[in-house]
């Protein structure tokens, strides 16, 4: 059995834990705790969330959700080894923390590590086209600054088909490398 790893990183409330719960074929391991400050939700991830999904009869994919804040970079180090893919989730509606996004790209170095990277925008239910286009352009500028070629998708991590579509894109890109 071949085992691959997908790191799912993103800001608070972007949908990392939800994505793992939606995709995982096993009961996911969640490290959520009640937040001591107002972050717009009651619980937040304080460690590594884990799930697993079969990609084929002989390949399984470990889903590793880690917080995107730099103070959790020790967790980034744990998962940033031999990654099949790096998925960065950005929550639509909140101004992205571009300094932190810059730190994620610098730390994970998808080009140097030859890791396929995808950026996915979540919480797009009530988004307008102009807002999504503007956010996509800002993300694209950040990718270009880091010389990273990566698709930018709009997804709903609560929806299995939407979450699976990300894995299909990873698979398509990885099969061409």
Residue, then its C-alpha position, 0 to 999 in steps of 0.5 A: x500500500x502506497x501512502x501519501x500526505x496532503x497538508x491542509x493549511x489555512x487561517x482560522x475558520x477557513x474549513x480545514x477541520x470540515x474538509x478533513x471530516x468531509x473527505x475522511x473514510x475513517x473517523x477523523x482525529x480532531x484537535x479542536x479546543x474552545x477558543x479563549x478569544x472571539x474568533x468568530x466561532x466557538x472552537x479552533x484547531x490547536x494541533x493536527x487534525x487527521x483523516x485518511x482517504x483511499x485514492x485507489x486500491x493501492x494508494x491512501x492519502x493522509x489528510x493533515x490539517x494544521x493551523x495557519x498561524x505562524x505560532x504553530x510552525x512547529x506543526x508545519x515542520x511535522x507535516x512538511x516532509x514528502x508531501x503529495x500536496x499542499x492545500x491552502x484554504x482562504x476564507x472569503x469575506x475576511x481580509x486575508x492575512x497576506x503577511x501570514x500567507x507569505x510566511x506559509x509560502x516561504x516555509x512550505x516552499x512548494x517549488x523547492x520541495x516539488x510539492x503540488x500546491x493549490x489555493x482554495x477559497x472557502x465560504x463563497x456562498x454569498x460571494x459576488x463575482x467581483x469580490x471573488x475576482x479581486x481576491x483571486x487577483x490578490x492571491x495570484x500576485x502573491x503566488x507570482x511573487x513566490x514564483x509558484x504556479x498553482x490553481x485557485x479554486x472556489x470550494x465548499x469543504x462541507x460538500x463532498x463533491x466539492x472537496x473531492x474536486x480538489x483531490x481530482x485537481x491534485x491528481x491531474x497535476x501530479x500525474x503530469x509531473 
